[in-house]
Amino acid sequence: MIVMLDTSHNLDQAESEIGYSVEELFTPLTRRAPKRPQSHFAIDNGAFSKQGFCPRKFRNLIERHKDRISLCRFVVVPDVVFSARRTLEVFEHWRHELPRWKLAFVAQDGQENLPIPFEHIDCLFIGGSTRWKESDAALACVRAARACEKWVHIGRINEENRFEGFEKLNADSCDGTGIGQYSWMREQIRERNSPHRLFPTSDLVSVDFQNVT
C-alpha cells in the first residue's frame, strides 16, 4: 500500500520510518512545493479541515500542478464531510470542471444507500466518520470498487490496526495527518507486528479485519 503524505519531512526518511513507499499528497491547506517533481502524486481538496473547502484555493492548486497531470494518480473531487447524499450532488457539479484529471469520489456516511458514480471516476476514496470507515458498509464499498477495477484510497489512517485492516483489503493507497507529521506514528505502523511495540492496537468498531482475505 502506498502512503500519501502532505508533509514537510524528508520523504526518504518517512519511507524508512514507515516501511512503505511514500508519495506526495498536495492540499489547498499547505501549498507545499513538490519534493519529487518527477514522481507520482495526488491532490486532495481540503474539505476535512477546520477551514473547510475553499473553491478558489482548490482551483489554484489544480492550476499549479496542471503541467504534471500525467503523474497525478487522482484528484479528490470536492465533498461534503459525513454526508453521502450531499457529496454526490457536489461531485456532479465539480466533475465537469476537471475533465482531464483522474477523479476520486469520496464515500461518506450513508453511501451504502446511494450509488457510487463508478463510470465517472478512477478512484474510490473512503472518507466519512471513523465509525463509518470501519463499518461493514465501507467494506462493501471497497469490495465494489475492487470489482469495478478502481483505485482504492483510504483517508485518515493514523493507527496501525486500521492500516493493517485496509491493507488486507488490498487498498492501493492511504493518507493520514498524523503519519505525515509524526515519526513515531510511522514507526508504530512499521513495528505493528513486533512483540515489543509500545502502543497496542484497539478493536475496530464493526469490521472484523482479522478474518478478511
N, C-alpha and C positions, 0 to 999 in steps of 0.2 A: 504494500500500500504506500503510495506517495504521500508525503506530508507537505502540505502547502502552508507557508508561513508568511505573515506580514511582520517582519522583524528587523530590528537594527543590528542584530547579532550576525557574526560571521557565518555564512551558510555552510561552509565546510565543517566548522566546529559544531554547528547544530546537527549536521548529518552524523558526525561521530558520536555525539551525545545520545541521539535517539535511535541510531542504528538502522535508519531507513533513508531512502532518497528524499531530498528536500527540494522543493521548487517554490518560486515566489508567488504570493497571493497579494495583489495590489487592491487597495481600497481607497475610497474618496476621503477617508478619515486621516490617513497619514501621508499620502502623496509621496511615498519613497521612490527614489530613483532606482532603476534596475541594477542589481549587483551582478547579474549574469545576463547581459543583453541578448546573447545568442541562444538562451535556453528557454524551455517551455515555461509557461506561467498561466495564471488565471486572474480574473478580475471579479471582485465582489462589489456589492452595491452600497454597503454601509448601513443597511436598514436596521440591523440588530445592534443598535448603539443608543446612547442617551440622546444624541443629536437627532437620530432618525434619518430617513432617506432625504437626500438633497438632490433634486434633478440636475441643477447646474453643476455641482461638483462631480456627479456621475458622468455627465456628458463630457466634462473637461478631461476626466480620467480616460474615457474611451478615446478621445481625440489624441491624447498624449501617446497612446500605445498603438495607434492605427497602422503605423509602419511595420509593426511586429505581429500583425494579425495572424500570420501563418503559424506562429509559435504559441498562440493562445489556445489552451485546452477548452476553456469555456468562459463566458461572461454570465454572471448571475443576474438574471433579469430582475428588476425591482419587485419586491414582495411586501406583503403586509404581515408582520410578525404575529404568529399564533392564529391566523385566520386563513384557512384554505380557500374559502369562497372569495374573499376579497383579493387574495393573491392571484387567483385565476383571472379576475377582472383586470387587475393591474398588468399581468402578463400579456393579455390580449392587447392592451394599449401600447406597451413598450416593444413588443417583439417586432413590429413593423419598422421601428426606428433602428433596428440592429440587423439588417438583412444579410450582412456579410460575415457576421460573427457566429461562432458556435455558441448556442444558448443553453443555459442551465435553468431549469424550473425548480423553484423551492417548494417542497412538500411541507405543509404546515398541519397543525392540529385540525382534524376534520377531513383530511384528504381522503380517508377511506370511504367517504360518502360521495366523492366527486371524481370526475375523470381527470386523468393526467394527460396533458397535451403532447403525447409522445411524438406525434407527426411533425411537431414544430421544434423539437429540442434534440440536443446531443447529449445532455447530461441531466440526471435527476439529482438534485441537491436535497439531502434530508436535513430539514431545519426543524422549526417548531420548539415546543417546550421540552425540557428534559424528560418529563414523564411520557410525552407522546413519542419522542425519539426512541425511547427504549420499550415501545409497546409492540404488540402483535400487528397493529395497523401499519406502523412504519416498516416492520419486517416484510409485510406483504408488498408494500410499495417498492422496496429494494428488489424483491424477487421478480416483480413485474418489470422493473427496469432492466434487470439482467436478461429476462426472457425477450425483451424488445431490443437487446444488444446496445443498450445505452451505458455511457459512463456513469458511475455512481460515486457521488461525493458526500461525505458526512461532515456536517458543520458542528463546531464546538465539541471536539473530542479532547478532553483535558485529563482524563483518568485512564489508567492502564486497563481496567476491566472493560470499559466501553470501547477502547481502541481494539482490544483483542476480539471482542464480540463482533464488531463490524468487519474486522479483518477476516474472520471466519466466514462471513457472508460474502466475501470476495469484493468488497468495496474497492474502488480504484484509488481513491484519494480521500484525505480528510484535512481539517484545519482545527486550530484551537488557539485562542488568545493566550492562554496560559502557557502552552508549549512553545508559543512564539516568543514569549518574554522571559521564561524561567528555565535555566539549565537543569534545575533539579526535577522539574516536571518531565523534561525529555529523558533524563536519566532514569526516572521512575518507570517510564514506559519500556525503556531498553532492558531494565533489570526486573521486569514484572514476574518473570519465572524463576527468579533467584530465591533460594530458601532464606536468604539473609536480608530481603528487602525491608525497608523501614515503614512502608505505607501499605498495609493490607488492603485488598480490594473490598468494596461493599457490594451487596446484592443489587442486581438490576431490578427495575420495577416490575416488568411483567414478561419480558422475553428471556427464556432460558437459553442463553447463548452457549452454554456448555454443551448442549445437545444439538447445536446447529451444525450441519455438514454442508 
